[in-house]
Amino acid sequence: MDDQPLRYRLITGADDASFCERISGLLEQGYRLYGSPAVTFNGSTVIAAQAVILDDE
C-alpha cells in the first residue's frame, strides 16, 4: 500500500467549526485550496464542500 498523501481531496461536511478545523488542518499539512467552496442545504443543515490539492515538492 502506498503511504503517499492524496494530491487531491474533496472535503465535505456540515458547515460548522469542525469543518473549518478539518480544512485548517489540511492547510497546515501543505495542502492549498483549489477552487471556490460550494454549499447546499439538505433541509436541516448547510453542507459545505471544498477541494484541496497538494503540490509536488
N, C-alpha and C positions, 0 to 999 in steps of 0.2 A: 504494500500500500504506500502511496506517495504522501509524504508528510508536508509537502509544499502547500502554503496557504492558497486558497482560491483567489484568482486575479479579479474576478467579478462576483459581486454578491448583490442580491436584491433583498433588502431588509424590509419586512412588513410587520405591522402590529398596531395596536391601539395607539392613537396619538396622545401619549402621556409622557411623564418624566422617564419611565423605564425605556421607552422607545428612544428618547433623546440620549439617554445614558448608553444604550447599545451603539448608536451612531457615533457618539463621542469616543467610546472605547475603540471602535474601529479606526477612527481618525488618528488616535494616539498610536495605533499599531502601524500607521503608514498608509492606510487607505485614504483616498480622496473622493469627494462627492462626484458623481457622474450624472449630469443632467439635473433637472428640477425634481423636487419631490411631487408625489401625487397623493391626493386624499379622496376618500369616498365616505359615504355614510351608510351603514348597514341597517339603519332603523333604530339603533340604540347607541352606537359608538362611532366616532370618527376613526377611520382606519387610514394609516399613512404608509407610504412606500417610498424608499429612497435607494437608488443604486449607488454602489461604491466600487471603486476599482483600485487595484494595487499595481503601481507601475513597476516595470523591470528596474532592478537596481543596477 
